[in-house]
Amino acid sequence: MTIHFLGSSYNHSDGDILETAILNASSFSFFDKAIHHIVTDQGEERGVVLAQDGTTVALAPLLLGIEAGLKAKMEGKPAAGIFPLTLGRTLGLSFLSLQDFPPSHRLGPNGCWDNMDHPKVFKLRWPATLATDAVVNGGMDGAILGMNLSNLSGSENLQALSMTLKGYYSFILHEGQGLDAVSSHVSPRRREISRSLLEPLDLHSQVMETLALVWKLEKTEWIAMDTGVGKSVKGGLQAFAHKYWDCPQIIPRCQWGAKPYQDTPIPLSLPLRFLYVHHTYEPSSPCLSFPQCSRDMRAMQQFHQEDRGWSDIGYSFVVGSDGYIYEGRGWTYLGRHTRGHNEIGYGVSIIGNYTATMPSRHAMDLLRHRLVRCAVNGGALATDFTLHGHRQVVNYTSCPGDAFFSEIKSWEHFRE
């Protein structure tokens, strides 16, 4: 990406010209470092930012997509090549660099910021691939915004880049509607929107063509003769679709500010055969932003640890109305959510009291379709698992609320 620094229109003295040149050089150096993506030997990922929605985004693929979209718009041409720029090249190289690993290990990981209020250092949770979660997030966002900009009609004026980014990352959701009422492109929908835009394309051919161009530029065309390359790309794309399209974005514990587990976590024996659906009751209102959902998670963990004397927050996962799922005890550790049944099932709760009102449609879909598909395809839930409301197996509770319980009776895998 090229950044142009424009001087002022008035006449400069020699000192002013020198000062401006120094400032411009310093600014360019700053932006160059901010955009340049690397992972250090200590596992620090640089060239990434913490977005307002609580996810971490690499700037380079994001800006490449936006630049390609703007160029296509100004030239009046289709936005060809946005996928190779934002995702295709990185995915392909990541698939090939780790051919000896299972496809699922050729992508990721996520990481943790040193401080959520004043983030400076982002450290990955395990050794990085070329396509870290932040790079994939930035690539999906770049593809979405780039294609959106390129498809603006002639009568639609391009707004400032800052407004485009603000509308995508800093939207405001309204009580009682959540994401259901949002028709514009916003970051919590990046997985479903990118799927709708990219899945119809022949991604395998695009990745292979991109790799062929890379090999030509590097004078290593002989790599294309390896018959295992196509198979590696196919398996990698299937893993990509599962991890970033089938599965919902799960906000890790470190992002919402979880306190440490107060005992030794007990591993589960997978796959589990049951899924127990809850509502939190308290907090009683849906959470509509990452800061609000994070506060609710910390409050529930504090209540479970200090008032109930549990080792950790009880739920396996918690669904917010901000478009994200929050990690509780996660896929592999025993929860404390459904008395007498914790060892055989996951406990998933939607934040809010749903005795008389329903969760947002988007929040329910995250649980009913996205989390379930992710769990089954990933081997955490049995394919013939059974879904129950909390009240069905524990006598003293009305959880997950009368309104919500009536809804889940129509869901796949529900059993009386």
Secondary structure per residue as TSV (DSSP state, phi and psi in degrees):
chain	resnum	aa	ss	phi	psi
A	1	M	-	360.0	139.3
A	2	T	-	-103.1	131.8
A	3	I	-	-114.2	125.0
A	4	H	-	-103.0	130.9
A	5	F	-	-107.6	120.7
A	6	L	-	-97.9	134.6
A	7	G	-	-80.1	171.3
A	8	S	-	-78.2	164.7
A	9	S	S	-89.2	-13.3
A	10	Y	S	-86.4	165.9
A	11	N	-	-73.3	134.6
A	12	H	-	-100.6	148.5
A	13	S	-	-78.5	169.6
A	14	D	H	-57.9	-37.5
A	15	G	H	-65.7	-40.5
A	16	D	H	-64.6	-40.8
A	17	I	H	-63.5	-42.8
A	18	L	H	-64.2	-42.6
A	19	E	H	-63.6	-43.1
A	20	T	H	-63.0	-41.5
A	21	A	H	-62.2	-41.8
A	22	I	H	-64.9	-43.8
A	23	L	H	-63.9	-42.4
A	24	N	H	-64.3	-41.7
A	25	A	H	-63.4	-40.4
A	26	S	H	-65.8	-40.9
A	27	S	H	-64.1	-43.5
A	28	F	H	-62.0	-40.9
A	29	S	H	-62.1	-40.4
A	30	F	H	-63.4	-49.2
A	31	F	H	-66.9	-36.4
A	32	D	H	-61.1	-43.5
A	33	K	H	-70.1	-36.7
A	34	A	H	-67.7	-33.9
A	35	I	H	-88.1	-31.7
A	36	H	-	-65.8	122.5
A	37	H	-	-95.1	124.2
A	38	I	E	-145.2	160.1
A	39	V	E	-120.9	123.3
A	40	T	-	-77.3	169.5
A	41	D	T	-62.8	-21.2
A	42	Q	T	-88.3	2.5
A	43	G	S	85.2	12.4
A	44	E	B	-84.2	127.1
A	45	E	E	-96.8	123.7
A	46	R	E	-114.8	159.1
A	47	G	S	84.8	20.7
A	48	V	E	-125.3	156.2
A	49	V	E	-131.2	153.7
A	50	L	E	-89.1	113.4
A	51	A	-	-77.9	162.6
A	52	Q	T	-66.1	-20.6
A	53	D	T	-84.9	2.4
A	54	G	S	93.6	1.7
A	55	T	-	-102.4	159.6
A	56	T	E	-107.3	132.0
A	57	V	E	-129.0	130.8
A	58	A	E	-79.4	134.0
A	59	L	H	-75.6	-36.7
A	60	A	H	-58.8	-54.0
A	61	P	H	-66.3	-31.9
A	62	L	H	-60.8	-49.5
A	63	L	H	-72.3	-32.3
A	64	L	H	-61.8	-42.4
A	65	G	H	-65.0	-43.2
A	66	I	H	-63.7	-43.8
A	67	E	H	-62.1	-43.4
A	68	A	H	-63.8	-39.3
A	69	G	H	-66.1	-42.8
A	70	L	H	-64.0	-40.6
A	71	K	H	-63.7	-43.6
A	72	A	H	-63.1	-40.4
A	73	K	H	-62.5	-47.0
A	74	M	H	-69.0	-30.8
A	75	E	H	-88.9	-6.6
A	76	G	T	67.1	31.5
A	77	K	-	-116.9	159.3
A	78	P	-	-63.0	151.6
A	79	A	-	-83.3	67.0
A	80	A	T	-77.3	140.7
A	81	G	T	89.9	6.2
A	82	I	H	-68.9	-40.6
A	83	F	H	-62.5	-48.1
A	84	P	I	-58.1	-36.9
A	85	L	I	-68.2	-45.8
A	86	T	I	-86.4	-36.2
A	87	L	I	-133.6	-39.9
A	88	G	I	-57.6	-48.6
A	89	R	H	-63.3	-47.9
A	90	T	H	-64.7	-42.9
A	91	L	H	-61.6	-48.6
A	92	G	H	-58.5	-46.4
A	93	L	H	-66.6	-34.6
A	94	S	H	-67.3	-40.9
A	95	F	H	-61.3	-41.1
A	96	L	H	-78.1	-33.5
A	97	S	H	-69.7	-18.2
A	98	L	T	-125.8	41.8
A	99	Q	T	-61.4	-26.5
A	100	D	T	-82.0	-5.5
A	101	F	S	-99.6	156.6
A	102	P	-	-59.3	149.3
A	103	P	G	-52.2	-35.5
A	104	S	G	-66.2	-20.4
A	105	H	G	-93.7	4.5
A	106	R	G	-95.5	7.4
A	107	L	S	-134.7	148.2
A	108	G	-	94.2	-171.5
A	109	P	-	-102.6	-172.3
A	110	N	-	-88.1	-173.7
A	111	G	E	-157.3	-164.2
A	112	C	E	-135.5	140.2
A	113	W	E	-85.3	150.3
A	114	D	S	-68.3	-27.7
A	115	N	-	-156.1	127.2
A	116	M	S	-80.1	-23.2
A	117	D	S	-83.5	-37.1
A	118	H	S	-133.7	71.3
A	119	P	-	-70.4	134.0
A	120	K	-	-128.6	-39.9
A	121	V	-	-122.0	129.1
A	122	F	E	-113.0	116.0
A	123	K	E	-113.3	130.9
A	124	L	E	-74.9	153.7
A	125	R	S	-81.6	-22.7
A	126	W	S	-155.2	174.1
A	127	P	-	-53.3	140.6
A	128	A	-	-83.4	148.7
A	129	T	-	-95.2	177.4
A	130	L	S	-67.0	-30.8
A	131	A	S	-103.7	75.1
A	132	T	-	-68.8	167.9
A	133	D	H	-58.0	-39.8
A	134	A	H	-65.3	-39.1
A	135	V	H	-65.6	-42.0
A	136	V	H	-66.8	-41.7
A	137	N	H	-58.2	-47.9
A	138	G	H	-63.5	-37.1
A	139	G	H	-66.6	-42.9
A	140	M	H	-64.0	-43.9
A	141	D	H	-65.6	-40.2
A	142	G	H	-63.4	-40.6
A	143	A	H	-65.2	-43.8
A	144	I	H	-63.7	-52.7
A	145	L	H	-69.1	-38.4
A	146	G	H	-62.8	-46.7
A	147	M	H	-66.3	-36.1
A	148	N	H	-64.5	-44.1
A	149	L	H	-65.2	-39.7
A	150	S	H	-69.6	-23.7
A	151	N	T	-94.1	3.1
A	152	L	-	-62.2	136.9
A	153	S	-	-72.3	166.3
A	154	G	T	-60.0	-28.4
A	155	S	T	-82.8	-12.3
A	156	E	S	-89.8	123.0
A	157	N	-	-82.2	140.3
A	158	L	-	-70.4	129.8
A	159	Q	-	-93.5	170.3
A	160	A	-	-58.6	145.9
A	161	L	H	-56.2	-38.3
A	162	S	H	-61.2	-36.5
A	163	M	H	-71.8	-36.4
A	164	T	H	-61.3	-46.9
A	165	L	H	-67.5	-38.8
A	166	K	H	-63.7	-42.8
A	167	G	H	-64.9	-30.1
A	168	Y	H	-83.0	-38.9
A	169	Y	H	-104.3	-23.4
A	170	S	S	-120.8	36.1
A	171	F	-	-68.7	164.3
A	172	I	-	-122.1	125.4
A	173	L	-	-93.0	154.0
A	174	H	-	-112.5	144.6
A	175	E	T	-54.6	135.9
A	176	G	T	84.6	-8.6
A	177	Q	T	-122.0	-43.9
A	178	G	G	57.5	-143.3
A	179	L	G	-74.2	-12.3
A	180	D	G	-57.8	-33.6
A	181	A	G	-92.4	0.6
A	182	V	-	-94.6	118.3
A	183	S	-	-101.2	-18.9
A	184	S	S	-79.8	167.3
A	185	H	-	-77.5	121.4
A	186	V	-	-132.9	155.6
A	187	S	G	-60.4	-34.7
A	188	P	G	-63.2	-15.9
A	189	R	G	-96.6	10.0
A	190	R	H	-56.4	-35.9
A	191	R	H	-71.2	-45.1
A	192	E	H	-72.3	-36.3
A	193	I	H	-70.1	-44.8
A	194	S	H	-63.4	-34.7
A	195	R	H	-63.5	-45.0
A	196	S	H	-64.9	-31.3
A	197	L	H	-82.6	-38.8
A	198	L	H	-99.0	-31.8
A	199	E	T	-60.0	-35.6
A	200	P	T	-65.9	-18.5
A	201	L	S	-77.7	158.7
A	202	D	-	-85.1	83.9
A	203	L	H	-65.4	-34.8
A	204	H	H	-60.7	-47.4
A	205	S	H	-63.7	-39.5
A	206	Q	H	-66.6	-40.6
A	207	V	H	-66.0	-43.0
A	208	M	H	-63.8	-41.3
A	209	E	H	-65.7	-38.1
A	210	T	H	-65.9	-43.5
A	211	L	H	-63.1	-39.5
A	212	A	H	-60.7	-39.1
A	213	L	H	-66.5	-41.0
A	214	V	H	-60.8	-45.9
A	215	W	H	-64.9	-36.3
A	216	K	H	-64.5	-44.4
A	217	L	H	-65.5	-33.5
A	218	E	T	-91.8	1.7
A	219	K	T	57.5	42.5
A	220	T	-	-126.4	40.7
A	221	E	G	-58.4	-21.9
A	222	W	G	-59.2	-22.9
A	223	I	G	-61.0	-32.5
A	224	A	G	-64.3	-18.2
A	225	M	G	-77.9	-11.9
A	226	D	-	-72.6	115.9
A	227	T	T	-67.3	-15.9
A	228	G	H	-79.8	-11.6
A	229	V	H	-64.8	-48.4
A	230	G	H	-60.8	-40.0
A	231	K	H	-65.5	-40.1
A	232	S	H	-65.0	-41.3
A	233	V	H	-66.3	-41.1
A	234	K	H	-61.4	-47.5
A	235	G	H	-64.8	-38.0
A	236	G	H	-65.0	-41.1
A	237	L	H	-66.8	-34.6
A	238	Q	H	-65.0	-41.3
A	239	A	H	-65.4	-39.3
A	240	F	H	-60.8	-47.1
A	241	A	H	-61.3	-40.3
A	242	H	I	-66.2	-49.4
A	243	K	I	-71.6	-38.7
A	244	Y	I	-110.8	-7.4
A	245	W	I	-118.3	-49.1
A	246	D	I	-67.8	-46.0
A	247	C	S	-82.5	143.5
A	248	P	-	-77.7	162.5
A	249	Q	-	-70.6	123.3
A	250	I	E	-110.1	120.6
A	251	I	E	-76.1	117.6
A	252	P	-	-70.1	163.1
A	253	R	H	-55.7	-41.2
A	254	C	H	-64.4	-26.2
A	255	Q	H	-74.7	-36.2
A	256	W	H	-92.5	1.7
A	257	G	T	85.6	36.1
A	258	A	-	-66.1	142.8
A	259	K	-	-79.6	160.4
A	260	P	-	-63.8	152.1
A	261	Y	-	-60.6	135.7
A	262	Q	S	-90.9	5.3
A	263	D	S	-146.7	-164.3
A	264	T	-	-92.3	119.3
A	265	P	-	-59.4	143.1
A	266	I	-	-101.0	121.1
A	267	P	B	-66.8	147.3
A	268	L	-	-89.7	157.2
A	269	S	-	-101.2	107.7
A	270	L	S	-96.4	153.6
A	271	P	S	-82.8	152.7
A	272	L	E	-84.3	160.4
A	273	R	E	-110.9	-2.2
A	274	F	E	-135.7	150.9
A	275	L	E	-129.6	121.7
A	276	Y	E	-107.1	125.0
A	277	V	E	-99.3	133.3
A	278	H	E	-129.0	164.9
A	279	H	E	-121.0	156.4
A	280	T	-	-76.5	-24.6
A	281	Y	S	65.2	-56.3
A	282	E	S	-126.6	125.0
A	283	P	S	-57.0	141.5
A	284	S	-	-91.2	-17.7
A	285	S	S	-103.6	144.2
A	286	P	-	-60.9	145.0
A	287	C	-	-93.3	135.1
A	288	L	-	-116.8	6.9
A	289	S	S	-151.1	159.6
A	290	F	H	-59.1	-46.5
A	291	P	H	-59.7	-41.3
A	292	Q	H	-68.5	-44.6
A	293	C	H	-63.6	-37.9
A	294	S	H	-64.5	-42.2
A	295	R	H	-60.9	-42.5
A	296	D	H	-62.8	-40.8
A	297	M	H	-63.1	-43.5
A	298	R	H	-65.8	-37.7
A	299	A	H	-65.9	-41.7
A	300	M	H	-67.2	-40.8
A	301	Q	H	-63.0	-42.5
A	302	Q	H	-61.7	-43.1
A	303	F	I	-63.4	-44.5
A	304	H	I	-67.6	-38.1
A	305	Q	I	-79.6	-44.9
A	306	E	I	-89.9	-39.4
A	307	D	I	-87.3	-38.7
A	308	R	S	-97.8	-11.6
A	309	G	-	74.4	23.0
A	310	W	-	-84.4	163.8
A	311	S	S	-72.8	-24.9
A	312	D	S	-162.6	178.3
A	313	I	-	-56.2	140.2
A	314	G	S	-76.4	-34.5
A	315	Y	-	-71.7	150.6
A	316	S	S	-71.7	-45.9
A	317	F	E	-144.9	156.0
A	318	V	E	-131.5	133.8
A	319	V	E	-100.0	125.4
A	320	G	-	-94.4	166.7
A	321	S	T	-95.8	14.0
A	322	D	T	-91.3	-0.9
A	323	G	S	103.3	2.8
A	324	Y	-	-127.9	159.3
A	325	I	E	-107.5	141.9
A	326	Y	E	-110.6	133.3
A	327	E	E	-72.9	124.9
A	328	G	S	-99.2	-106.1
A	329	R	S	-84.6	-10.7
A	330	G	T	81.4	-167.4
A	331	W	T	-74.9	-28.8
A	332	T	T	-110.4	-6.7
A	333	Y	B	-117.5	145.2
A	334	L	-	-59.4	131.0
A	335	G	-	-97.1	-174.8
A	336	R	S	-138.1	69.9
A	337	H	S	-126.7	-29.8
A	338	T	S	-139.4	98.6
A	339	R	T	-52.5	129.1
A	340	G	T	82.6	-4.1
A	341	H	-	-131.9	8.9
A	342	N	T	-65.2	-30.0
A	343	E	T	-78.2	-16.3
A	344	I	T	-112.1	-1.9
A	345	G	E	-154.0	162.1
A	346	Y	E	-89.6	146.8
A	347	G	E	-111.6	116.9
A	348	V	E	-121.3	128.7
A	349	S	E	-120.6	146.3
A	350	I	E	-102.7	129.9
A	351	I	S	-65.2	124.6
A	352	G	S	135.0	168.7
A	353	N	-	-105.4	114.9
A	354	Y	-	-115.9	41.0
A	355	T	S	-69.9	-44.6
A	356	A	S	-116.0	-18.6
A	357	T	S	-121.5	164.9
A	358	M	-	-101.9	151.2
A	359	P	-	-63.7	164.2
A	360	S	-	-62.8	152.0
A	361	R	H	-60.2	-38.7
A	362	H	H	-64.9	-41.9
A	363	A	H	-63.4	-41.1
A	364	M	H	-67.2	-38.1
A	365	D	H	-65.8	-34.9
A	366	L	I	-57.9	-40.8
A	367	L	I	-77.9	-52.2
A	368	R	I	-66.4	-40.5
A	369	H	I	-108.3	-53.4
A	370	R	I	-73.1	-51.7
A	371	L	I	-66.4	-41.0
A	372	V	H	-64.0	-46.5
A	373	R	H	-62.0	-40.1
A	374	C	H	-62.2	-43.5
A	375	A	H	-67.7	-42.8
A	376	V	H	-68.7	-49.1
A	377	N	H	-66.2	-26.5
A	378	G	T	-90.2	0.1
A	379	G	T	83.6	11.3
A	380	A	S	-86.3	-33.7
A	381	L	E	-114.8	141.0
A	382	A	E	-65.7	148.0
A	383	T	E	-62.6	-28.9
A	384	D	E	-103.8	34.8
A	385	F	E	-62.8	161.0
A	386	T	E	-111.8	137.8
A	387	L	E	-107.8	130.5
A	388	H	E	-130.7	150.3
A	389	G	E	-79.1	150.8
A	390	H	H	-51.3	-42.3
A	391	R	H	-63.4	-22.2
A	392	Q	H	-70.6	-24.8
A	393	V	H	-118.3	-6.6
A	394	V	-	-129.5	120.2
A	395	N	T	-71.1	-29.6
A	396	Y	T	-88.1	7.2
A	397	T	-	-124.6	152.0
A	398	S	-	-102.0	5.4
A	399	C	T	-61.2	136.7
A	400	P	T	-96.7	34.2
A	401	G	-	90.7	145.1
A	402	D	H	-60.3	-45.6
A	403	A	H	-64.6	-47.0
A	404	F	H	-68.6	-37.9
A	405	F	H	-64.2	-38.2
A	406	S	H	-61.1	-34.3
A	407	E	H	-70.0	-46.3
A	408	I	H	-70.7	-13.5
A	409	K	T	-62.2	-22.2
A	410	S	T	-93.4	-1.5
A	411	W	S	-79.1	150.9
A	412	E	T	-58.1	143.7
A	413	H	T	76.2	-3.0
A	414	F	B	-69.2	138.3
A	415	R	-	-133.4	142.1
A	416	E	-	-69.7	360.0
